[in-house]
Amino acid sequence: MAVVLAHVTTFAIAGLDPRRVTVEVDLRAGLPTFTIVGLGDRAVCEARERVHAAILNSGFEFPARRVTVNLAPAYLRKTGPGFDLAIAAAVLAASGQLPAEALERFAVFGELSLGGQLRPCRGVLAVAEGTVRAGLHGLVVPRERAAEAALVEGLDVVGARSLAEVAEVLRGGDPPPPPEPPVAALTPARDAADLSDVRGHADAIAALTIAAAGAHNLLLSGPPGVGKTMLARRLPSILPPLTGAEALEVTRIHSIAGLHDGGDLIRERPFRAPHHQVSASGLVGGGARPAPGEATLAHNGVLFLDELSEFPRPTLEALRQPLEDGRVVVVRGQRTAIFPTRFMLVAATNPCPCGHAPSPRCRCTDADLARHHRRLSGPLLDRLDLVLTLQRPPAGDLAGGAATTSVAERERVVDARERQARRLRGTTVICNAHLDAALMRSHVNPTAEAERTLLDAYRRGRLSARGRDRALRVARTVADLAEAERVERDHVITALGYRHDHELADGAAA
């Protein structure tokens, strides 16, 4: 009867979650073969050749027996080359070349070269989090990813350069020097894009500040060259820094996606700007093997859609659930992956195909305008908290000085966010845009006059129930920027003025 001689713990990445995998090795007499089972993809199947060559080139002997490797659980699909090191360690332990008891305290993760060197893999931070949850003592990873794994507290990280170095550590030798601890400061380093470059758009800067203070969605509309993209790309300069938990979450997502270099925490809020030809699965996630899309890569940051009307309508409609729920659930066969999507949607669009409506320069036909407007559905627009139409600034404004700077507006945004954090202490929500119905009832606190103004707008039938709630959240943010304890009528009127039907504000102010 065959007996399992060794087992090693590693991890697979399912969506964004680490799933524990046990590498089991069985050796038996017979013709020398090397078989890997356990629902692995092509990269896992090709591990046979990498592991075989790495073991021999590292000075070990590959057992001249029938070798069977099982990646358990068998129902979980395994992808990528990160299982190489675990398979090699298990084979060496089963053949008596490594102490099996030493492997019981560690998880191992990494790709092997033919010469036995370790190469970095995606998702090390998620693997480190899974190792801690599994109650293991430490984690062995390639040296280039050791600092990333060390971001997780309570874990001994061994950053090795080769299979031979891993074997030396498991035999009781001195481990390599530990990775340097990451810098604790999480204040984002801002680039040169600053609001001081903007001229003649005071209303747009005000809308940008409100959006940043409450994490609200924003649509900028106007003719070509008016400054829509310029304003949107300066939004990150006024956003507050990531909190420690947010930075860890963003780093994990980008590590799994292969967008992190393995160093310190990502300190800047993500700013993703996909091209308008992106597919629905590329935008919200999916594919044959579910992978995060641009919406997830923008989690805790900004998703910027320039030329919004040029995006295919099915692609834009796919954003409706992520905008509402803060997550997207992708189902493929019997597998389900959940990707977080708490991002600020910032979009820019022209009012018509030529971009000059309603001025006399516009030459679009009624049919052109109808096709243009059909790209943007009512349900999607209803999920946009602030809609602003930009006009060409006067010539005098272009020659004048800056209205404000990013530093000044960021201070106002940070103060408003701190007010929200204090008010929402004890809940899982930190921004006004993410308030649910129960939290709105207990934390928004509008005056009676403000309630009547909002109710009058709703009774006119041009404001949906969802639109009413979103307008109230924006009003709460306007009040936070004004350092007001309660939401006043003026705050509601300001919020209604940014809805996509501006008649609401006119009627409320009348």
CORBEL-V331952 format. One record per helix or strand of 2 or more residues. SS is the DSSP state (H for helix, E for strand). FROM is the first residue (numbers start at 1). LEN is the number of residues. If there is no record, write none. Layout:
<<SS & FROM & LEN> <SS & FROM & LEN>>
//
This chain:
<<E & 4 & 11> <E & 17 & 12> <E & 33 & 5> <H & 42 & 4> <H & 47 & 11> <E & 66 & 7> <H & 84 & 11> <H & 100 & 4> <E & 106 & 3> <E & 111 & 2> <E & 117 & 3> <H & 124 & 10> <E & 138 & 5> <H & 143 & 7> <E & 156 & 5> <H & 163 & 8> <H & 195 & 3> <H & 202 & 13> <E & 218 & 4> <H & 228 & 5> <H & 235 & 4> <H & 244 & 13> <E & 271 & 2> <H & 280 & 5> <H & 294 & 4> <E & 302 & 4> <H & 308 & 3> <H & 313 & 5> <H & 319 & 7> <E & 327 & 6> <E & 335 & 6> <E & 344 & 6> <H & 366 & 9> <H & 378 & 5> <E & 386 & 4> <H & 395 & 5> <H & 406 & 18> <H & 432 & 3> <H & 437 & 7> <H & 448 & 12> <H & 465 & 17> <H & 489 & 9> <H & 503 & 7>>
//
